[in-house]
Amino acid sequence: MPNEARFRPFETDIDAEAALKVLRSATDGADDGELFLERRRSEALLFDDGRLRTASYDAAEGFGLRAVRGETAGYGHSTEITESALLRAAETARLAVAEGGGSLALPPKPTNQRLYTDNDPMGDASFSVKVETLREIDDYLRALDSRVVQVTASLAASVQEVEILRPEGQRLAEIRPMVRLNISVIVEENGRREAGSAGGGGRYGLSPLMTRDHWQGVAQDALRIAVVNLKAEPAPAGVMDVVLGPGWPGILLHEAVGHGLEGDFNRKKTSAFAGLMGQQVAAKGVTVVDDGTIPDRRGSISFDDEGTPSARNVLIEDGVLVGYMQDRQNARLMGVPATGNGRRQSYAHAPMPRMTNTLMESGTTDPADVLAGLKDGIYAVGFGGGQVDITNGKFVFSCTEAYRVQGGKVGAPVKGATLIGDGATALKHIRAIGNDMELDPGMGNCGKSGQWVPVGVGQPTLLIGGLTVGGSAV
């Protein structure tokens, strides 16, 4: 970074040298620390039931100052980016250092990688054009099928400007865009109503989402799911084999396995995978990676919120546990390198180990053959909400699109199916891995300790044996 006199993205009154002096004072005797500055702007438009329901624009900025000593971190933050506020935050952060005695860890290696545009996505179209696009989506779906009784469509865009100042003087800055289009539709037939939704986005401009070819495809997919659910029968219940479709069903992998591979849970030995490094934790052929370097993806970051460059980190290789996701603090305490997974929701939050884009790599089996190998079970294509217990990996997920399969043949759609199991067991019971790995369309958010960050997921078609399917009694 050029040695500018001020933090240019924020145009604050804090002199760079003065800020560095305060930061060094706060981290004297600490193991680590940083000053994180952020400015975020966002807008969202919601078109519902034939009219623009809401339109919002938000802007926020602030800083967070952290000092880390051993397992303790002191953190002060403020929306007021001034030297006096910085001094007050430094006093708070300094409490973690106590009598000191530590020595600063080596800084992260700088990176020139840029994985997405630095243009402001909100400037891609005027407000009126955005509203008209949403109106066209509504009109299109109602004309497409007379059973459509309600359409909800939304466009959202944001830009996050961040700058990180480290005690040794290193400065990193970048602009992180984000866009998303969501479409939900409700259909009614013979008094029965069902819903379907589709959408996605990533770190690029709004323009690609607003082309007619794109939004028509998303709208058709939302309508297709709703119509499928009109014909859905009650889901069976019991222990059975399940085939997961490619792409978004990787959210099950994210929740049931991904959180358990984050460094803090393993350092504290609260993860079901704690102490299993180098051991077989999944079926042969299963390789799971967390990759924050995929261009334009929702979960990608050029560098994390501590300044460590993002990376492709292999977590499970051919069924063997080979790595965890680490921020700088947990990596240092565990004696391993940081992996670029130190993320935070905003300047008001301290970083922690978090996923970026977590995926299972392709296998060698044709997906048609994976389905043909399912003798009696469920084919799950879409998922809604889910939850997991990190300590034992037990999960519960609801299916938004699923089908009954018997004798390798996909039959009627089913409604009300939930998948119940635990991540460690599910990994070992993977019986077939398709060669069709897909990434999700860009709609994932991940919560942990009250913080939310954007993430991506992905996987190929998978056959998993012995999951519990909750539904109606057979």
Disulfide bonds with the S-S distance in Angstrom:
none
